[in-house]
């Protein structure tokens, strides 16, 4: 009887142990399941974060592309191309720009500008401006470029995007040929009254030389002043002096007394313009194929050295 009771007690205890183990196993399974579930949730959260990051990167790329496209649309050439016509600021300045018998603008620069812009797919409109206001006219958008035998002075180079030099020039003293003596210098004419185009290289050169100057609206008017006797002499571009003075010209009694400075002409666009490089490329092409030299010979000009 005692043995039977002991066996029964042992069996009850064994059953209790087995029940406890079963309970722990279930709990461990639940814990493991919860852990896996948590891992899945973390993975899902990470995937969501990655997706958001990718979306953000895509958005940034799109914004960058849009900004790039906007920058292209804002190019100087794109603006001019959109209206179809390049407005060129000029003055009456033979042989660079002047009107023919029909009232149309012609000359070395007028012909060259028309040909260059035609190659760029643009028409040309020539607008006569006050030369002293050329920088203001360009910056205000009234003109798209200055193409008029423009000397590459420090002021011009600091205010515009300029092409490489394409024509040689000099500032010269022009006066009544009967008053010109061999070997004349600036010291010989320092007491004379000079007419100069306001804002021109001649204006700067005459002032730097200490001459007594009267500003007029154009180089053509400066010549008129001398011819009329209102001024004793004028300082103008050699290119114009060669075309407008001496036998067979509009002013046969006027002549070049001497040169003051040597210089070069360039074409000016607004600062940062992409048209400067485009025109440089075309001028280089014209120089290479002889187009530029042929035009220079037609108007008696000397080309600047290639850069």
Backbone torsions as a table, in degrees:
resi	resn	phi	psi	omega
1	UNK	NA	-43.6	179.5
2	UNK	-64.6	-38.8	-179.8
3	UNK	-66.9	-38.8	179.7
4	UNK	-64.1	-40.7	-179.9
5	UNK	-64.7	-40.9	-179.5
6	UNK	-64.7	-40.9	179.5
7	UNK	-65.5	-40.1	179.1
8	UNK	-63.4	-41.0	-179.8
9	UNK	-64.9	-40.1	-179.8
10	UNK	-64.9	-39.2	179.9
11	UNK	-64.7	-40.7	178.7
12	UNK	-62.4	-42.1	-178.5
13	UNK	-66.1	-41.0	179.5
14	UNK	-63.0	-39.5	178.6
15	UNK	-63.0	-39.0	179.7
16	UNK	-64.4	-41.4	-179.9
17	UNK	-64.4	-44.1	-179.6
18	UNK	-62.2	-38.5	178.9
19	UNK	-63.6	-42.7	-179.4
20	UNK	-63.4	-42.9	-179.4
21	UNK	-63.2	-42.5	179.0
22	UNK	-60.1	-39.9	179.8
23	UNK	-64.6	-40.2	-179.2
24	UNK	-68.0	-39.7	-179.8
25	UNK	-62.6	-41.6	178.5
26	UNK	-63.0	-43.1	-179.4
27	UNK	-64.1	-40.7	-179.5
28	UNK	-64.7	-39.4	179.5
29	UNK	-63.6	-41.5	179.1
30	UNK	-64.6	-39.3	-179.3
31	UNK	-65.7	-43.1	179.8
32	UNK	-63.5	-40.4	179.1
33	UNK	-62.9	-41.8	179.3
34	UNK	-64.1	-38.4	-179.2
35	UNK	-64.8	-44.5	178.0
36	UNK	-61.4	-42.2	179.1
37	UNK	-60.6	-40.8	179.1
38	UNK	-64.9	-39.5	179.0
39	UNK	-63.4	-42.8	178.4
40	UNK	-60.5	-40.7	-179.3
41	UNK	-64.5	-40.7	179.7
42	UNK	-64.8	-41.9	179.6
43	UNK	-62.4	-41.5	179.8
44	UNK	-63.2	-40.9	179.6
45	UNK	-64.9	-40.7	-179.9
46	UNK	-65.2	-40.5	178.9
47	UNK	-63.0	-40.1	179.2
48	UNK	-63.4	-41.1	179.6
49	UNK	-63.8	-42.6	179.8
50	UNK	-62.5	-40.7	179.7
51	UNK	-62.9	-41.4	179.7
52	UNK	-64.8	-40.5	-179.8
53	UNK	-64.4	-41.1	179.2
54	UNK	-63.9	-40.8	178.7
55	UNK	-62.4	-39.9	180.0
56	UNK	-64.9	-42.5	179.8
57	UNK	-64.0	-40.7	179.3
58	UNK	-62.9	-40.2	179.1
59	UNK	-64.3	-41.5	180.0
60	UNK	-64.3	-40.8	179.6
61	UNK	-63.5	-40.6	179.3
62	UNK	-64.1	-41.6	179.4
63	UNK	-63.4	-41.0	179.7
64	UNK	-64.0	-42.7	179.4
65	UNK	-64.1	-40.0	179.0
66	UNK	-64.4	-41.1	179.1
67	UNK	-63.2	-40.1	179.2
68	UNK	-64.1	-42.4	179.1
69	UNK	-63.9	-39.9	179.0
70	UNK	-63.7	-39.7	179.8
71	UNK	-62.8	-40.2	178.7
72	UNK	-64.8	-41.1	-179.5
73	UNK	-65.0	-24.7	-177.0
74	UNK	-89.3	4.4	-179.8
75	UNK	-64.3	150.6	-179.0
76	UNK	-61.2	-42.8	179.8
77	UNK	-62.7	-40.7	-179.9
78	UNK	-61.1	-39.5	179.8
79	UNK	-65.8	-45.0	-179.8
80	UNK	-68.4	-40.2	179.2
81	UNK	-61.4	-36.2	-178.7
82	UNK	-62.8	-35.4	178.9
83	UNK	-90.9	-15.4	172.2
84	UNK	85.8	-9.6	-175.6
85	UNK	-134.5	132.8	174.6
86	UNK	-93.9	123.8	179.1
87	UNK	-92.5	118.8	-174.3
88	UNK	-106.9	122.7	178.8
89	UNK	-81.2	126.0	-177.2
90	UNK	-141.2	173.6	167.3
91	UNK	-131.3	170.5	175.4
92	UNK	-75.9	100.1	-168.2
93	UNK	-147.1	82.0	177.9
94	UNK	-69.0	141.3	7.2
95	UNK	-96.7	15.5	-175.7
96	UNK	-80.9	-51.4	178.6
97	UNK	-144.3	122.1	176.6
98	UNK	-159.7	166.0	-177.0
99	UNK	-94.3	138.2	177.0
100	UNK	-82.2	-174.5	-177.0
101	UNK	-63.5	-20.4	179.8
102	UNK	-92.6	0.9	179.1
103	UNK	85.4	10.6	178.7
104	UNK	-95.0	145.9	179.6
105	UNK	-72.7	132.9	177.2
106	UNK	-141.8	-171.9	-178.2
107	UNK	118.3	173.1	-177.8
108	UNK	-57.7	-53.0	-178.2
109	UNK	-68.7	-38.1	-179.5
110	UNK	-63.4	-44.2	178.6
111	UNK	-66.2	-43.8	-177.6
112	UNK	-66.4	-44.3	180.0
113	UNK	-61.6	-42.6	179.9
114	UNK	-61.0	-42.8	-178.7
115	UNK	-69.5	-42.5	-179.3
116	UNK	-65.0	-47.5	-178.1
117	UNK	-69.1	-31.2	175.1
118	UNK	-62.1	-39.8	178.1
119	UNK	-66.8	-24.8	178.1
120	UNK	-89.9	4.0	178.4
121	UNK	79.6	28.6	-176.4
122	UNK	-125.9	147.6	168.5
123	UNK	-86.3	169.8	-177.2
124	UNK	-127.6	136.7	171.2
125	UNK	-123.4	124.3	178.4
126	UNK	-94.2	125.7	-177.6
127	UNK	-119.9	118.4	179.6
128	UNK	-74.1	127.6	-175.5
129	UNK	-124.2	166.0	169.7
130	UNK	-77.8	114.7	-172.5
131	UNK	-58.7	-31.7	-179.9
132	UNK	-66.6	-19.3	-178.1
133	UNK	-108.0	18.0	-174.2
134	UNK	-59.8	-39.2	-179.9
135	UNK	-67.9	-41.8	177.8
136	UNK	-63.7	-42.2	179.4
137	UNK	-61.8	-39.7	-179.6
138	UNK	-70.1	-47.2	-177.1
139	UNK	-68.4	-27.0	-179.7
140	UNK	-82.2	-10.8	179.6
141	UNK	87.8	5.7	177.9
142	UNK	-67.6	-29.7	175.9
143	UNK	-131.1	158.9	-179.5
144	UNK	-97.3	-20.8	177.0
145	UNK	-162.0	165.1	173.8
146	UNK	-113.3	116.0	-175.5
147	UNK	-137.0	84.6	-168.1
148	UNK	-159.5	53.3	-178.6
149	UNK	54.1	52.4	-175.3
150	UNK	-91.3	120.2	177.6
151	UNK	-69.3	136.1	-178.6
152	UNK	-82.5	76.2	176.9
153	UNK	-81.2	169.4	177.4
154	UNK	-60.4	-39.7	179.9
155	UNK	-61.5	-44.7	-179.7
156	UNK	-65.3	-46.6	-178.1
157	UNK	-64.1	-30.9	-179.7
158	UNK	-84.4	-12.3	-174.9
159	UNK	-112.4	-14.6	-176.6
160	UNK	-134.1	165.6	168.7
161	UNK	-94.6	110.1	-170.7
162	UNK	-107.2	147.4	175.9
163	UNK	-73.4	172.8	170.9
164	UNK	-64.3	152.0	177.0
165	UNK	-58.8	143.2	-179.1
166	UNK	-128.3	-18.6	178.9
167	UNK	-138.9	141.9	176.8
168	UNK	-87.1	150.0	-180.0
169	UNK	-151.5	173.7	174.4
170	UNK	-151.2	153.4	172.0
171	UNK	-93.8	127.2	-174.4
172	UNK	-127.3	156.1	174.4
173	UNK	-93.3	125.2	178.7
174	UNK	-115.5	134.2	-179.9
175	UNK	-154.1	178.4	177.4
176	UNK	-57.8	125.9	-175.4
177	UNK	-60.4	-27.7	-179.5
178	UNK	-70.3	-15.7	-178.2
179	UNK	-102.1	0.1	-178.1
180	UNK	-85.2	133.9	178.4
181	UNK	-118.7	153.3	178.3
182	UNK	-62.8	139.3	175.7
183	UNK	73.9	21.0	-179.6
184	UNK	-65.6	145.9	177.1
185	UNK	-130.8	179.1	-179.9
186	UNK	-60.6	-32.3	180.0
187	UNK	-64.9	-29.3	-178.3
188	UNK	-74.6	-17.1	-175.5
189	UNK	-120.9	11.0	-174.2
190	UNK	-64.8	-19.0	-180.0
191	UNK	-95.7	1.0	-180.0
192	UNK	-82.6	163.4	175.5
193	UNK	-98.6	127.8	-174.5
194	UNK	-112.5	139.4	170.7
195	UNK	-99.0	135.8	-179.9
196	UNK	-140.2	150.7	175.0
197	UNK	-76.3	125.4	-178.6
198	UNK	-58.1	129.8	176.8
199	UNK	81.0	4.4	-177.5
200	UNK	-91.0	170.5	174.9
201	UNK	-64.1	-33.2	177.2
202	UNK	-64.2	-37.8	176.5
203	UNK	-60.6	-48.0	179.9
204	UNK	-64.2	-44.7	-177.6
205	UNK	-64.0	-44.7	-179.9
206	UNK	-64.7	-41.2	178.7
207	UNK	-65.8	-42.0	178.5
208	UNK	-63.2	-30.3	179.7
209	UNK	-80.7	-7.7	178.9
210	UNK	83.2	19.2	-179.3
211	UNK	-75.2	157.2	172.9
212	UNK	-83.6	112.8	-171.7
213	UNK	-114.5	148.0	170.3
214	UNK	-122.7	121.7	-177.9
215	UNK	-82.7	136.2	175.7
216	UNK	-126.9	174.8	-170.4
217	UNK	-80.7	-18.0	-178.7
218	UNK	-156.3	165.3	176.5
219	UNK	-67.7	-32.1	176.7
220	UNK	-61.5	-40.7	178.3
221	UNK	-69.4	-30.9	177.1
222	UNK	-63.7	-42.1	176.4
223	UNK	-63.6	-40.2	178.7
224	UNK	-61.3	-38.5	179.1
225	UNK	-60.5	-43.3	-179.3
226	UNK	-69.7	-43.2	-179.6
227	UNK	-62.0	-35.0	-179.5
228	UNK	-81.9	-11.2	-179.5
229	UNK	85.3	5.0	178.9
230	UNK	-70.6	-32.3	174.9
231	UNK	-125.4	152.5	-178.5
232	UNK	-77.6	-31.9	-176.1
233	UNK	-158.7	172.8	174.9
234	UNK	-142.6	159.2	174.1
235	UNK	-115.3	115.2	-178.1
236	UNK	-136.7	177.4	177.6
237	UNK	-71.0	142.3	176.9
238	UNK	-59.4	-37.1	-179.1
239	UNK	-58.1	-41.3	179.8
240	UNK	-75.6	-39.3	-179.4
241	UNK	-59.9	-40.2	-179.8
242	UNK	-67.0	-34.2	-177.0
243	UNK	-83.0	-25.2	-169.0
244	UNK	-113.4	-8.6	-177.0
245	UNK	-123.7	157.1	179.2
246	UNK	95.5	177.8	-176.4
247	UNK	-55.9	135.0	177.5
248	UNK	80.3	10.0	-179.9
249	UNK	-116.2	-175.8	-180.0
250	UNK	-68.5	-24.0	-178.6
251	UNK	-130.1	76.0	-176.3
252	UNK	-66.2	-21.1	-177.3
253	UNK	-93.1	-0.5	178.3
254	UNK	-105.2	153.2	-179.2
255	UNK	-154.3	165.2	177.1
256	UNK	-79.7	123.8	179.0
257	UNK	-82.7	-47.3	178.3
258	UNK	-171.0	165.0	178.5
259	UNK	-92.1	144.4	176.7
260	UNK	-101.8	-44.8	-178.4
261	UNK	-144.3	156.0	171.3
262	UNK	-106.7	144.8	-175.4
263	UNK	-156.4	-177.6	-178.5
264	UNK	-134.9	150.4	177.0
265	UNK	-95.7	148.7	173.8
266	UNK	-144.5	170.7	-179.9
267	UNK	-110.0	135.4	-174.5
268	UNK	-113.3	131.7	172.6
269	UNK	-118.1	172.7	178.5
270	UNK	-66.0	153.0	-177.6
271	UNK	-59.0	135.2	-179.7
272	UNK	84.2	2.4	-176.7
273	UNK	-67.7	138.1	175.8
274	UNK	-82.7	-6.3	-179.5
275	UNK	-76.1	-23.3	-179.7
276	UNK	-60.1	-50.2	-179.7
277	UNK	-64.8	-36.6	-179.9
278	UNK	-63.5	-45.0	179.7
279	UNK	-68.0	-39.3	176.4
280	UNK	-56.0	-43.5	-179.1
281	UNK	-63.2	-41.7	-179.3
282	UNK	-69.4	-40.7	178.4
283	UNK	-64.0	-37.1	176.8
284	UNK	-63.4	-38.3	177.6
285	UNK	-64.5	-44.3	-179.8
286	UNK	-66.3	-33.4	177.8
287	UNK	-67.0	-41.4	-177.2
288	UNK	-70.1	-39.3	-177.0
289	UNK	-90.2	1.0	175.1
290	UNK	91.6	-4.4	-179.5
291	UNK	-60.2	-43.6	-177.1
292	UNK	-67.6	-42.4	-179.8
293	UNK	-65.5	-40.0	178.8
294	UNK	-61.0	-41.9	179.6
295	UNK	-69.9	-38.1	178.2
296	UNK	-64.4	-40.4	178.5
297	UNK	-63.7	-38.0	179.9
298	UNK	-59.5	-37.1	-176.1
299	UNK	-107.2	9.7	176.0
300	UNK	67.0	38.2	-178.4
301	UNK	-109.9	159.5	176.3
302	UNK	-109.8	129.6	-178.9
303	UNK	-77.8	146.7	173.8
304	UNK	-73.2	156.1	178.2
305	UNK	-64.3	145.1	178.3
306	UNK	-66.6	142.3	178.7
307	UNK	-87.5	NA	NA
